[in-house]
Amino acid sequence: MNSECAIVIATHNRAGVLKQTLQRLYELPERPRLYVVDNASTDDTDRVWRPFGNRVEFIKLRRNIGAAARTIGARKADTPFIAFCDDDCFWTEGSLQCGIDRLSAHPEVAVLNARVLVGAARKDDPACQAMRAGRLPGAPGVPIVYFMAGACIMRRDAFLGAGGYHVRYFIGAEESLLALDLAARGWQLWYCEDIVVLHTPSSLNRDPDTRRRLVLRNRLWTLLLRRSAASAMRTIAQYASKSFKDQVVRAALAEAIAGLPWILRERRCISHDLELRVAAFDRPIVS
């Protein structure tokens, strides 16, 4: 059993998909311990992990808390590094060890985002294409300001020290807040081409409009919680403009504004230097 890195998987009502993922992860030469955090599934999820039981710790939650389930898994693990993957993703052979070695050699780095190859054709995920743009020849990683929650390896202490995933976010762009909080603590985040996760998207429990609404809401929450007032106001104006013709944007904006009471309590702006660095990567977030 690997004593340096464990894998945490959050899942909900995808028993068949989870079984295939566990089989792939179980066969990895790094032999990681697997922490499956079940977000109150009602299917066979509480049974499919049993054939892998000597390497799996199964944690059943009473309610679906979305991405925050990953934080519970990380607290259970006792390894210095944690790899995360979704229940329809798996790490490729050698990638975990590469991540362990790189984080060990670079104590200033908290997060390594893997290259994500999607589907049978193994096409690059669009997010990875954007991350790759800052690549420097010979560099061990590309500096990034955001990462992909289901395709990263990170220092457990850094993850928990920054608070893990905010329980209010549920799912969708949940990493946007954590990324800023890690950067504010002085940690670096890297994208690494030679660390690879394969993603076979599952359509189970996936409603595109709901997902888009949560992503838009959570991105706006992050702006309101951590970014400058000017950045937040520019983005609110984008939402307002789009909301007249787009009911998903309209719903996201309404939910985001409804969160203002707790946002004002928890608002903690990043430094001016970090604001400038993050702003250089800004793109319109309403699409």
C-alpha positions, 0 to 999 in steps of 0.5 A: 500500500502506498504510504505517500498518496491516497486517491479520494473519489466522491460519487453519487448514484453511479454504481456501475461507473464507479465499479469500472473506475475502482478496477482501473485504480486498483490495478495501478502499480503505485497501489494507492489506498482509495477513499470512496465518499458516497454522497447518499446514493440510493443505488448499489454504490454501497456494494460495488466497492466490496471486491476491492475492500482491502484497499478501499475505505468507504464513507457513506454520507447521509445527504448529498453535499457535493464537492465537500465530500472530497474534504471528508475523504481527505480528512480520513486519509493519512498520506502527505499527498492526495489525488482526486478524481471523479467517479468517471475518471482514472489516473494513468499508470505512473502519473501518481508517482510522477506527481509525488516526485514532483511535489517532493522536489518542489515544496513551494507547489501545492497543486498539480493539475493533470492533463485530462484526455476525454473519451475514446478519442482521448482528446485534450479537455479544453481547460487543459488546452487553456492551461498549456498556453503558459508553458515554458520550454523545459519547465516542470510545470505551467503556473496556473491560477485555477485547477480542475477539482477532479484531476489533481494531486495536492498536498493534504496539509495545504488542502485542509489548511485552506479549508477544502471545498466550501459546502455551500458551493455543492458542485460546479467550479467549486475549485475556484475559491480554493485555488485563490485561497491556496494562492493567497497562502503563498502556494503555487499551482502547476499544470503538468502535461506528463501527469495524465487522467483519463475521463470517460464522461457519464451522462448519469445524474448530469443535467446540463442546465443545472450544472451550468447554473451552479458553475455560473453561480459559484464563479460569481460567488468566488468573485464576490468573496475574494476579488476586488469590488471592480472585478465583481461589479464588471462580472455582475454587469455581464450577468445582468446583460445576459440574463434578459435572454438567458434564463439559466444566467438569470437563475444563477444571478438570483442565487448568487445575490441571495447569498450576499448575507453570508458572503459579506460575513466571509468576504476576504479580498486577495492581495493587490498583487494576486488580484493583478496576477489572477486578472491577467487570466480573466476571461468572460465567465458568462457563455 
